[in-house]
Amino acid sequence: TAFLHGDLTEEIYMDLPPGCNAPDKYKRKVCRLKKSLYGLKQSPRAWFGRFTKSMRAFGYRQSNSDHTLFLKRQNGKLTALIVYVDDML
């Protein structure tokens, strides 16, 4: 479900999913996606962009050598957070 939190900047359209109970006049319509879905090529990038923005808002700095590493120094302590796909350590 993590990918559902990514906002899409590109225009992406999809057919109505099979089994969708839409009126007949909408059966041949397409949907413009505003949020990413699992399986889209753009989903990981959209999710990570939103995640990065949130981490920066919390005071973390993104590492220049590894963009999946976020660091925060506070009260003489260091917090390191690294992301792998949609898992954080």
N, C-alpha and C positions, 0 to 999 in steps of 0.2 A: 504494500500500500504506500510505500515511501514515494514512489514515482507519481502518485496522484497529487502530490503537493508541489510539483514543478509547474511553473507558469510558462506557457509556450509563447515565444515571440514571433515564430513563423506562422504563416497561414497553412493549416493542415485540415483536410476534410476527410470524412469517412462515410461510407454507406451506413444506413441504419442496421443495427445488428440483427441477425436472424432471430425470429421469435418476438421481435418488438411489437407491442400491441398499439400501433399508431393507426389513425384513420387512413382509409385508402388514399385520400388526396396527398398524404405525406409519404406514402410507400416508396416513391421514386425520388425523394428528396435526399440530400446529404446533410451531414452535421459538421459545423466548424468547431474544432476542438479548441478550448481555451486552457485546459489543463492537460498535462501529459498522461499517457496511458502506458501500462506495462506492454512492452513489445515494440514501441516506437523507437526509432533510432535516436530521436531527439530527447527522449525521456531522461537518460542519465545526465546529460548536459543541463537540462532544465532544472532537475532536482538539485544538482551540485551547485548551480548558480544561486538558487534560492538559499541553500544551506550556507554557502560562503557569505552571502549577504547577512544572514542571521548571526553567524559566528563573529563577524566584524562588528555588528551592533552590540554584541556582548563583550567586546574589548579584546578579542583574539586577533592576532596577526597571522597572516598566511605566509608560510615559509617560501622563500624564493627558490630554494633547491628542490623542494618537494611540495607541490601545490596541494597535496592532500593532508599536509601537516599544519596544524594551527597551534600557536603558542600564546600563552598569556602569563605575564609576570605581575604578581600582586602580593604586597606585604612580604617581600623577600622570598616568595615561593613561585615555582614555575609549574604551570599546568600545560601538558602536551596532549593534543587530541589528534589522532590520525584516522583517516577514513579509508575504508576498503569497500568498494561497491556502495552498499548502503549500511555497512556496519562501522561502528566507531569504537576506538580503543583508547 
